[in-house]
């Protein structure tokens, strides 16, 4: 399956890109994250949430969209 991954904030610095398209057989968000951490080991030490279809999802959720966003904590006011 071809998935577009979008990175935001400090995760752009970690990965060196704001967006990339990957081919993966991952069926869950957790499996996708394992793949991404193997590619970018520093991700394991970062705090972020995952959004699928513009909704924050749990890592056990099946992948059902072709666009996933990794979102670091946001601050502001």
C-alpha positions in Angstrom: 0.0 0.0 0.0 1.3 3.5 -0.8 0.9 5.9 2.0 1.7 9.6 2.3 3.3 10.5 5.6 3.2 14.2 6.7 5.6 15.4 9.4 5.1 18.6 11.4 7.3 20.7 13.7 10.4 19.1 15.1 9.6 15.9 13.3 10.6 17.6 10.1 14.0 18.1 11.5 14.2 14.5 12.6 13.2 13.1 9.3 14.6 15.7 7.0 11.4 16.1 5.1 7.9 17.5 5.6 6.2 14.8 3.5 7.1 11.5 1.9 5.4 8.7 0.1 6.2 5.1 1.3 5.2 1.7 0.2 4.4 -0.6 3.1 2.6 -3.7 4.0 1.8 -2.3 7.5 -1.8 -3.0 8.5 -1.9 -0.9 11.7 -0.6 2.4 12.9 1.7 0.6 15.3 3.3 -1.5 12.5 3.7 1.7 10.4 5.4 3.4 13.4 7.8 0.4 13.8 8.8 0.9 10.2 9.2 4.7 10.5 11.3 4.3 13.7 13.6 1.8 11.9 14.0 4.4 9.2 14.3 7.3 11.6 15.5 5.9 15.0 15.3 9.4 16.7 11.5 9.3 16.3 11.5 6.8 19.2 12.5 9.5 21.6 10.1 12.1 20.4 6.6 12.7 21.7 4.0 12.9 18.9 0.5 11.8 18.0 -0.7 10.2 14.8 -3.7 11.5 12.8 -5.5 9.5 10.1 -8.3 11.2 8.1 -7.7 14.4 10.2 -8.4 12.5 13.5 -6.0 11.6 16.2 -5.9 7.8 16.4 -4.6 5.1 18.7 -1.6 3.0 17.6 -3.8 -0.1 17.5 -6.1 1.3 14.8 -6.0 -0.3 11.3 -4.7 1.9 8.5 -7.6 2.8 6.4 -6.4 6.0 4.7 -3.5 6.7 2.5 -2.5 9.9 4.3 -1.1 9.8 7.8 0.2 12.8 9.8 2.7 12.8 12.7 2.0 15.7 15.0 4.3 16.9 17.8 2.7 18.7 20.8 1.5 22.1 19.9 1.7 25.2 22.1 0.3 28.6 21.8 -2.4 30.8 23.1 
